[in-house]
């Protein structure tokens, strides 16, 4: 068997692109037992559909303040085929916390004033530029944070409340009109979730659903409305809230009546790892997809000044989600301002790129580099392969591309460099990973003897 090359690109520590380096390491025959990462391409798991991010009013209005050259830099980074190569965009249906204020498409029970003019002004220009940079239609997933205030039991968009029984059918029609408006403009809406964070009572747009209520709304209200509007190709994802209850939501909703009505479940990352929850979902519902629909570093929970810590923290989450069955990862805002907003309730968060609206400068965060390593290694159409690792602070995810090339990501979360050996069949390659670093790798599989 001919020796083959392991191509490695590494980013570490402080957040500057000039701290990235690449190297090529040759495999050789060997039988190392210690410090080993094993790759087993004969064992395969889920296919991956792609990465993405969200366009909110905060992202869109911040983007509109940038000049043309800054917009090109941002869009090429996210959507260029040789860069992050994002495939998905998540968009709110009406306002969310990352809006300039509350808004809704209609204030009348007959929906006679239904309009997306604010969305067209503040969100669609950024979406149009994203599709231009991608050179194709992106896959859109739409999510409501709340029905209009007049449809709810508490008479307001925020602080929870519930959808009034008499407005169930009208709310489903409202959502269909939203999707229809996007499709009529030429966008490719592939999916929706029924409610963002259905268990959360927030100071911003929110609405409470139980699993039983969401099951009823899915089966008896939303699916019939989609079919009526000719939108029965829209994939529906359940839950769309923190990961710790994703299995319970699927368990309580998916049965013989509803199994064919849902594509899978979406979840957020804010309540901890819970990777074993994804294992439960995969074991009990192997035909359903799992997608991360929102993740970010919240300023209320993490130190925004600790760039390396933030990047490693969110990368650990992404690594675990990939290794436990997700088929897509959709980050939160593609862009925020220097404050982590705008956000009309002050719920500020980090994003891979920030724009200082005072100094008019675009600021890439270290997270963007880490995400780029993932997107280089885990490409649309790749299939995950089995791997094992020798230590908790060393993490790995490995994938087989459609052309047979093996790719993956390695993370060293330790505060000192770590040496390791990547083993594939009877060959191995020695690597040294710097402290607090991420690496993507590719291996051209050898021809059969």
C-alpha positions in Angstrom: 0.0 0.0 0.0 1.4 3.4 -1.0 1.9 6.0 1.7 -0.6 8.8 1.6 -0.6 12.4 2.8 -2.6 13.9 5.6 -3.1 17.6 4.8 -3.6 19.6 8.0 -4.7 23.3 8.5 -4.6 24.7 12.1 -5.9 27.8 13.8 -5.0 28.5 17.4 -5.2 30.8 20.3 -5.5 34.5 19.7 -7.8 35.2 16.8 -5.6 36.4 13.9 -5.5 34.7 10.5 -1.7 34.9 10.5 -1.6 32.4 13.3 -3.0 29.8 11.0 -0.6 27.3 9.3 -0.8 24.3 7.1 1.3 21.2 6.9 1.4 17.8 5.1 2.3 14.7 7.0 3.0 11.3 5.4 1.4 8.2 6.7 3.7 5.2 7.4 3.1 1.6 8.5 2.9 1.4 12.3 1.1 -0.1 15.3 1.1 2.7 17.9 -1.1 2.2 20.9 -0.8 5.5 22.8 -2.1 9.0 21.9 -4.2 7.5 19.1 -7.1 8.8 17.0 -8.6 5.9 15.0 -10.6 6.3 11.8 -12.9 3.6 10.5 -14.3 4.5 7.1 -16.1 1.2 6.7 -18.6 2.2 9.5 -20.9 5.1 8.4 -23.6 7.1 10.0 -25.7 10.2 8.9 -25.2 12.3 5.8 -24.7 16.0 6.2 -26.7 18.7 4.3 -24.8 21.8 5.2 -24.2 24.8 7.5 -26.1 28.0 7.7 -27.0 31.1 9.8 -29.9 33.4 10.5 -30.9 36.7 8.9 -32.8 38.8 11.5 -33.8 42.4 11.4 -30.7 43.1 13.6 -28.4 41.4 11.0 -30.1 42.9 8.0 -30.2 46.5 9.3 -26.5 46.3 10.4 -25.6 44.9 7.0 -27.4 47.8 5.3 -24.9 50.2 7.0 -21.8 48.5 5.5 -20.2 49.6 2.3 -20.1 47.4 -0.9 -16.6 46.1 -0.3 -17.4 45.1 3.3 -20.5 43.4 2.1 -18.5 41.4 -0.5 -16.0 40.3 2.2 -18.8 39.1 4.5 -20.8 37.3 1.8 -17.7 35.6 0.3 -16.7 34.4 3.7 -20.1 32.8 4.5 -21.2 31.7 1.1 -18.2 31.3 -1.1 -17.7 27.7 -2.2 -14.1 27.7 -1.1 -14.9 29.4 2.2 -17.7 28.6 4.7 -20.0 27.4 1.9 -23.3 28.0 3.9 -26.3 26.3 2.5 -29.1 27.3 4.9 -30.7 30.5 6.1 -33.1 30.7 9.0 -35.5 33.7 9.1 -38.0 34.8 11.7 -41.7 35.2 10.7 -42.3 38.7 12.2 -40.3 40.1 15.0 -38.0 38.4 17.5 -35.6 39.7 20.1 -33.1 40.6 17.4 -35.4 43.2 15.9 -35.5 46.9 16.3 -38.9 46.5 17.9 -42.0 44.4 17.6 -43.8 44.1 14.3 -46.2 41.8 12.6 -47.5 41.3 9.0 -51.2 41.9 9.8 -53.2 43.6 12.5 -56.7 42.7 11.2 -58.7 39.5 11.7 -59.4 39.2 8.0 -55.6 39.7 7.2 -56.6 42.3 4.6 -53.5 44.4 5.5 -51.1 41.5 5.3 -47.7 42.8 4.2 -44.0 41.9 4.4 -42.8 45.4 3.5 -40.6 45.7 6.6 -39.1 42.2 5.9 -38.5 43.2 2.3 -36.7 46.4 3.4 -34.6 45.0 6.2 -34.0 41.3 5.6 -34.3 40.6 1.9 -31.4 42.8 0.6 -29.0 40.7 2.8 -30.7 37.5 1.6 -30.4 38.5 -2.0 -26.7 39.2 -1.6 -26.2 35.9 0.1 -27.7 34.1 -2.8 -25.6 36.0 -5.3 -22.4 35.1 -3.4 -23.5 31.4 -3.2 -24.4 31.4 -6.9 -27.6 29.5 -6.2 -30.8 29.5 -4.3 -30.2 28.9 -0.6 -32.4 26.6 1.6 -34.6 28.7 3.8 -36.2 27.7 7.1 -38.8 30.0 8.5 -39.8 30.2 12.2 -42.5 32.2 14.1 -41.6 33.6 17.5 -45.2 34.6 18.3 -48.6 35.0 16.6 -49.9 38.6 16.3 -50.8 40.0 19.7 -54.5 40.0 18.9 -54.4 36.3 18.3 -53.1 35.5 21.8 -54.6 35.0 25.3 -52.4 37.7 26.9 -53.0 40.2 24.1 -49.3 40.8 23.5 -46.4 39.4 21.5 -44.1 39.0 24.5 -44.3 37.3 27.9 -45.6 34.0 26.6 -49.3 33.6 26.3 -51.0 31.1 24.1 -52.7 31.1 20.7 -56.5 31.6 21.1 -58.5 28.6 20.0 -60.6 30.6 17.6 -57.5 31.8 15.7 -55.9 28.5 15.1 -56.9 28.2 11.5 -56.2 31.9 10.8 -52.7 31.5 12.3 -52.0 28.6 10.0 -53.2 30.7 7.0 -51.0 33.6 8.2 -47.9 31.3 8.2 -48.8 29.9 4.8 -49.1 33.5 3.4 -45.6 34.2 4.8 -44.1 31.2 3.1 -46.0 32.0 -0.1 -44.7 35.5 -0.2 -41.1 34.2 0.0 -41.8 31.6 -2.7 -43.5 34.1 -5.0 -40.3 36.3 -4.8 -38.3 33.3 -6.0 -36.8 32.1 -2.7 -36.5 28.4 -1.9 -38.3 27.8 1.3 -37.6 24.2 2.3 -38.8 24.0 5.8 -40.4 25.6 8.9 -40.7 25.1 12.6 -44.0 25.6 14.3 -42.9 27.7 17.2 -39.6 29.1 18.4 -38.9 27.9 22.0 -42.4 26.7 22.8 -41.7 26.3 26.5 -40.1 29.8 27.0 -41.9 32.8 28.5 -39.6 35.6 27.4 -39.5 39.4 27.7 -39.5 39.3 23.9 -41.7 37.6 21.4 -42.8 34.2 22.7 -45.8 31.8 22.8 -46.4 28.7 24.8 -47.2 25.3 23.3 -47.3 22.0 25.0 -46.3 18.9 23.1 -49.9 17.8 23.0 -51.0 21.3 21.6 -48.2 21.2 19.0 -49.2 17.7 17.9 -52.8 18.8 17.4 -51.8 22.0 15.6 -49.4 20.0 13.3 -51.9 17.3 12.4 -55.3 19.1 12.3 -54.4 22.7 11.5 -51.0 23.3 9.9 -50.6 20.4 7.6 -54.1 20.8 6.1 -53.4 24.5 5.6 -50.1 23.8 3.8 -51.9 21.4 1.5 -54.6 23.9 0.8 -52.0 26.5 -0.3 -50.0 24.0 -2.3 -47.2 24.0 0.1 -47.2 20.4 1.1 -43.5 20.1 0.2 -42.5 22.2 3.2 -40.7 20.2 5.8 -41.8 20.6 9.3 -39.4 20.4 12.2 -40.7 19.9 15.8 -39.5 21.5 19.1 -37.0 24.3 18.1 -35.9 24.7 21.7 -33.1 23.6 24.0 -31.7 20.1 23.4 -32.4 18.6 26.8 -36.1 17.9 25.9 -35.8 17.2 22.2 -36.4 13.4 22.7 -39.4 14.0 24.9 -41.0 16.3 22.3 -40.5 13.7 19.5 -41.7 10.9 21.7 -44.9 12.7 22.6 -45.7 13.9 19.1 -44.5 11.3 16.6 -46.8 8.3 16.2 -48.5 6.4 13.4 -50.7 9.4 12.6 -48.0 12.0 12.6 -44.8 10.1 11.5 -45.2 11.1 7.8 -46.1 14.7 8.7 -42.7 15.8 10.1 -39.1 15.8 8.7 -37.5 15.7 12.1 -36.7 18.0 15.0 -34.8 21.2 15.5 -33.0 22.2 18.7 -30.9 24.9 20.3 -27.7 24.5 22.4 -28.2 26.8 25.3 -28.8 24.2 28.1 -25.7 22.1 27.8 -24.3 19.1 25.9 -27.1 16.5 26.1 -25.5 14.6 23.3 -27.0 11.5 24.6 -30.5 13.0 24.0 -29.6 13.0 20.3 -28.6 9.3 20.6 -32.1 8.6 22.0 -33.7 10.4 19.1 -31.6 8.6 16.5 -32.3 5.2 18.1 -36.1 5.7 18.4 -36.7 7.8 15.3 -33.9 6.7 12.8 -35.8 8.1 9.8 -36.1 11.6 11.2 -33.5 14.4 10.8 -32.0 16.3 13.6 -30.8 19.9 13.0 -29.3 22.6 15.1 -31.5 25.6 14.4 -29.8 28.2 16.7 -26.6 28.6 18.6 -24.5 31.5 19.8 -22.4 32.9 22.6 -24.8 34.8 24.9 -23.1 37.8 26.6 -25.1 37.1 29.8 -23.5 33.7 30.1 -20.0 34.0 28.6 -17.2 36.5 28.6 -17.3 38.1 25.1 -13.6 39.2 25.6 -12.5 35.6 25.8 -12.3 34.9 22.1 -10.5 31.6 22.4 -12.8 30.3 25.1 -15.9 31.2 23.2 -14.6 29.6 20.0 -13.6 26.4 21.8 -16.9 26.3 23.7 -19.1 26.5 20.7 -16.8 24.2 18.7 -17.2 21.5 21.5 -20.9 21.8 21.1 -20.8 21.5 17.3 -18.4 18.6 17.4 -20.7 16.7 19.8 -23.8 17.4 17.7 -22.1 16.2 14.6 -20.9 13.0 16.2 -24.4 12.3 17.6 -26.4 12.6 14.5 -27.2 16.1 13.2 -27.7 16.6 9.4 -27.5 20.4 9.5 -26.1 23.2 11.7 -27.7 26.7 11.5 -26.0 29.3 13.6 -27.8 32.3 15.0 -27.2 35.9 13.6 -24.8 36.1 10.6 -23.9 39.6 11.7 -24.4 41.8 14.8 -23.2 45.3 15.7 -20.4 46.2 18.1 -22.7 45.9 21.0 -24.0 42.4 20.1 -27.3 43.7 18.7 -29.4 45.6 17.9 -31.7 43.8 20.2 -34.8 45.6 21.5 -34.7 43.9 24.9 -30.9 44.0 25.4 -30.4 40.3 24.9 -27.0 40.7 23.3 -25.1 37.9 21.7 -21.9 37.3 19.8 -21.8 36.4 16.1 -18.9 35.2 13.8 -18.8 38.7 12.4 -19.5 42.0 14.0 -19.7 45.5 12.4 -18.7 48.5 14.4 -21.4 51.0 13.3 -19.4 53.9 14.8 -16.0 53.2 13.3 -17.5 51.5 10.2 -15.2 48.5 10.5 -16.0 44.8 9.9 -14.7 42.6 12.7 -14.3 38.8 12.2 -14.4 36.9 15.5 -12.2 33.8 16.1 -15.4 31.8 15.9 -15.6 32.5 12.2 -12.3 30.8 11.7 -13.3 27.8 13.7 -16.6 27.5 11.8 -14.6 27.6 8.5 -12.5 24.6 9.6 -15.7 22.7 10.2 -17.3 23.7 6.9 -14.1 22.7 5.0 -14.2 19.3 6.5 -17.9 18.6 6.8 -19.3 19.4 3.3 -22.8 18.9 1.9 -23.1 15.3 0.9 -20.4 14.0 3.3 -21.2 10.9 5.4 -19.9 10.6 8.9 -17.5 7.7 9.7 -16.6 6.1 13.0 -13.7 7.4 15.0 -12.2 7.0 18.5 -10.0 9.3 20.6 -7.6 8.8 23.4 -8.3 11.8 25.7 -11.2 14.0 26.7 -9.4 17.3 25.7 -8.8 15.9 22.2 -12.0 15.8 20.1 -12.5 14.5 16.6 -15.2 14.2 13.9 -14.5 12.4 10.7 -16.3 12.2 7.4 -16.2 10.6 3.9 -16.8 12.9 1.0 -18.7 11.8 -2.1 -15.3 11.5 -4.0 -13.9 9.2 -1.3 -11.6 11.7 0.4 -11.6 11.4 4.2 -11.9 14.7 6.0 -12.4 15.7 9.6 -11.8 18.2 12.4 -9.5 17.9 15.4 -9.7 20.1 18.5 -7.2 20.4 21.3 -8.9 22.0 24.3 -5.9 21.6 26.5 -3.8 24.6 27.6 -0.6 22.9 26.3 0.3 21.3 23.0 -0.7 17.7 22.4 1.0 15.1 20.2 -1.2 12.4 18.7 -1.2 9.7 16.1 -3.9 9.4 13.4 -4.4 5.7 12.5 -6.1 4.5 9.3 -6.0 0.8 8.7 -2.4 -0.2 9.1 -1.0 3.3 8.6 -0.5 6.2 10.9 0.6 9.8 10.9 2.2 11.8 13.8 0.8 15.3 14.6 1.4 18.0 17.1 -1.6 20.2 17.9 -0.9 23.6 19.5 -2.7 24.5 22.7 -6.3 25.7 22.3 -6.4 24.9 18.6 -8.6 23.5 15.9 -7.5 21.7 12.8 -9.2 20.3 9.7 -7.6 17.5 7.8 -8.0 15.6 4.5 -6.7 12.2 3.5 -6.8 10.8 0.0 -7.6 7.1 0.5 -5.2 4.8 -1.3 -6.1 2.7 -4.3 -6.7 -0.9 -3.6 -3.7 -3.2 -4.1 
